[in-house]
Amino acid sequence: MSTLEAHPVSAGEKPLAAPRRLRWPRLTLAEAFSFLFLLLLIAGAIFADRIPGLVRPNFPYGDFSRPPEWSINGLFGTDGLGRSIFSRILHGARATLTIVGIATLISLGFGLLLGMLAGYYRGIIERFVDLFANTVAALPPILVILALLTATGPSVTTMTLALGFLEIGTYARIAKGGVISQYDRDYILAARALGASDARILLREILPNLMPTLAALVPPLMAGLIITEGSLSFLGYGIAPPAPSWGGMIADSTDLLSRFPLLIFGPILTIVCTVFALNTVGDYLSRRIDRREKQL
Amino acid sequence: MSSDAPSVTSAGDLGYLRDDAALKVRNLTVSFRRGQKIFNAVSDVSFDLARGETLGLVGESGSGKTTIGRAILQLVPAHGADLGGAITYEDDDLATLSRAQMRLMRRRMQMIFQDPVSSFNPRRKVVDIVGEGLEIQGMPRDERRRRVDQALADVGLSRAMVEGRRPYQFSGGQCQRLAIARALALGPDMIVCDEPVASLDVSVQAHVINLLQDIRAARNLALIFISHDLAVVRNVSDRVAVLYMGRMVEIGRADDIYRAPAHPYTRRLLDAIPVPDPARRIPAGEGGAEPHSQLAPPSGCRFRLRCPRADALCAEVEPQLRPMAQGQYAACHHPLPELGQGNSSRPAALSTPA
């Protein structure tokens, strides 16, 4: 680590040592596979319609309940109506990732806003945000969304908004803690001494320092949302059949499960791999934070 | 802040205050609330600073020197703190300025912090940090660039050396020079330096101090130099103010105070300056080395529990600043040296102006 040598300071100016870069930690095998899997999943979800040879998700292209075989449509076999499970998984991924992505954007946006205001101004705003976060954290998300969807009728939009709403408190708490830990740092005082407004301090000084923490926390929280969304679809309250969804595919195959156990292999494997990959990526990003703090 | 804040011209009862000073701090009181407890960080401190003058603020940890520096720049957090007294700069009462007026005022008064590394946002580029004040102040881009280059040159750096780099790529001494550049870029005429060299290596300290001195002379800057290191303060200051537990106990010309301190606490601080002489022993003070709890300060003089000269009077009456024979002002009933003319006057006689 010769680049870590102290820079000499002298009255006569020597050229400064070469910049020391903050390196990203090396990927382990599991992390490399996780990144690769997520990239492939996202690409598959986006381009599901254009993959050559892949049938439409609702097209009964073959015999029902066939085991997996080595072809693009039969990779995970066919379901009880003869539809390609692989095609349905990719199209289901599109729905799931859209719902989870939008829900995360909602909770991240509002959570950051509330949490940063609470941490910066404290007082009554902080008490309100704490009360809100603690109350929402006490609610069982699946039951709340079930009740909501029962009352208003199944709707993907309602489910997405509700999923996003229920995570606002989580992000607000993270953001609040991050702001409070930075509030007394000298660079905040320095910015104020230069005449920076509160908005500028929050956006330019504090927010960038919250980003590494958030980057490490978003993937595992998204994994939680995927499980919740899958459960709701399994129960028939999420994405309505015949539109493909991971949870719905598992639900469809339960009747035939005793005779054709391989039916749930594809969707289960996809959910497990996605959740595992998201958590692994989260671990990698938090490892990066630890490393940065050691280097700084 | 309060309506009965003394007008600046009525400072005649404190002979060391001047009406023509640039910065006037009058009866500054800062207290922090922690639940039910009230912590008086600064109690009734008055001083002023002329253009181009350097005032040293010395005292141990918790004496309120940093709080005074931050209060001058209106940086004490709004929640949990109470400010009293008045701070005026060039006849503008800072507490009454609007946000926009205060932002303009910040061009004229700047600050340098103790820890150069933590006073830089680790995620931002150094060039942007140095130019940030100008950006906030709405300076056009070319003018900004020119001023940043000038400020960097003043501290012995150049744009080529810092371009594209982040704070962690610089050493402590370089960071402190960059912090000076950040303050200088706005073209201030006063800078509060809060322990600017305390976290640096001794060899680097001298360099940064010399740099500050050169810049001060070149730009005719007024400095408030906050430090616990009396040797450093002596080198840079025209006048020195000694603080103890939020009170000013002595103020005067640096030469007077270092030659013949009047307050026993100042004496003790001076005795604590390391001298390269192995035979010399630092006289052990009575009453322990730790200051009394500031949440419940002792009655009368706050230093009396550690003071070898304390008597019953010190427990009853809090001493006020008054002129000493040597020329400075000190708040002590029994000032040093014993044989001065000043120490025979009773506290009752203090109300008469010197």
Contacts between the chains, C-beta under 8 A, distances in Angstrom:
chain1	res1	chain2	res2	distance
A	6	B	171	6.1
A	7	B	169	8.0
A	7	B	170	6.6
A	7	B	171	4.3
A	7	B	174	6.5
A	8	B	171	7.8
A	9	B	171	5.4
A	9	B	173	3.9
A	9	B	174	5.8
A	9	B	204	5.4
A	9	B	207	6.9
A	10	B	207	7.8
A	11	B	156	7.4
A	11	B	207	5.7
A	13	B	156	6.2
A	13	B	157	7.8
A	13	B	161	7.8
A	15	B	161	7.4
A	16	B	161	5.3
A	16	B	165	7.9
A	16	B	169	7.9
A	16	B	170	7.6
A	16	B	174	7.7
A	19	B	164	7.2
A	19	B	165	5.5
A	19	B	169	5.1
A	20	B	168	7.5
A	20	B	169	5.5
A	22	B	168	7.8
A	121	B	79	7.7
A	122	B	79	5.6
A	123	B	79	6.2
A	183	B	77	8.0
A	185	B	118	5.6
A	186	B	113	4.4
A	186	B	114	7.4
A	186	B	115	5.9
A	186	B	118	4.7
A	186	B	119	3.7
A	187	B	118	6.7
A	187	B	119	5.5
A	187	B	120	5.7
A	187	B	121	4.4
A	189	B	70	7.2
A	189	B	75	5.4
A	189	B	111	7.5
A	189	B	113	6.8
A	189	B	119	7.6
A	190	B	111	7.1
A	190	B	113	6.3
A	190	B	119	4.9
A	190	B	120	7.8
A	190	B	179	7.7
A	190	B	182	7.2
A	191	B	121	7.8
A	191	B	132	7.1
A	192	B	75	5.7
A	193	B	73	5.4
A	193	B	75	6.1
A	193	B	106	6.4
A	193	B	110	6.3
A	193	B	111	4.5
A	194	B	106	6.3
A	194	B	110	7.8
A	194	B	132	5.8
A	194	B	133	3.8
A	194	B	136	5.4
A	194	B	137	7.9
A	194	B	182	7.5
A	194	B	186	7.1
A	195	B	102	7.4
A	195	B	103	3.9
A	195	B	104	8.0
A	195	B	106	4.2
A	195	B	107	7.7
A	195	B	133	6.8
A	195	B	136	4.8
A	195	B	137	6.2
A	196	B	132	7.6
A	196	B	136	5.3
A	197	B	99	7.7
A	197	B	136	8.0
A	200	B	136	6.9
A	204	B	124	7.8
A	205	B	121	5.3
A	205	B	124	7.9
A	208	B	121	7.4
A	208	B	123	4.3
A	208	B	124	7.2
A	209	B	121	7.1
A	209	B	122	7.2
A	209	B	123	5.7
A	211	B	123	7.9
A	295	B	168	7.0
A	296	B	122	5.8
A	296	B	168	5.0
